[in-house]
Amino acid sequence: MKIILTNEVPGLGVAGEIVEVKDGYARNYLVPRGFAIRWTKGGQKDVDAIRRARKVRAIQSLEHANEVKGQLEGLQVKLAVRSGDSGRLFGSVTQADVVDAVKAAGGPSVDKRTVTIASPIKTVGSHRITVKLHTDVEAKLDVAVVAA
């Protein structure tokens, strides 16, 4: 089945690509979760719109990506979250929380879809987060989660 990816799917492609996958994978996983839409003849307009939006959001040059990487890695990010007495959080820290904390610390604006949290952050302390700025550039960011 031909589908148009609306989000990046690891191992399959990025948003705006037209790919061929098994019918069950598309019907049961990709389409219901909003990662893809079915391909149609009129779908080319959707592909063009997705590519334009991705191009606007993306950091275009490698030099600019390295500059943003330097800004992010030199940043002290603190995130105040409600927690219990034992240091366990009520809930967990999300990508959107990290993006808001970076903005509050005076860092550059980052798209939440580029933030990767290796394992869910559910405790107070220092955690390492990866931000993919460009296909060749990833920034490692230390976020200090403190009790509010």
PyMOL commands that set and color helices and strands:
alter all, ss='L'
color gray80, all
select helices_A, chain A and resi 23-30+43-57+62-73+95-104+112-114
alter helices_A, ss='H'
color red, helices_A
select strands_A, chain A and resi 2-5+18-20+36-38+77-81+88-93+115-116+121-123+125-132+138-147
alter strands_A, ss='S'
color yellow, strands_A
deselect
rebuild
show_as cartoon
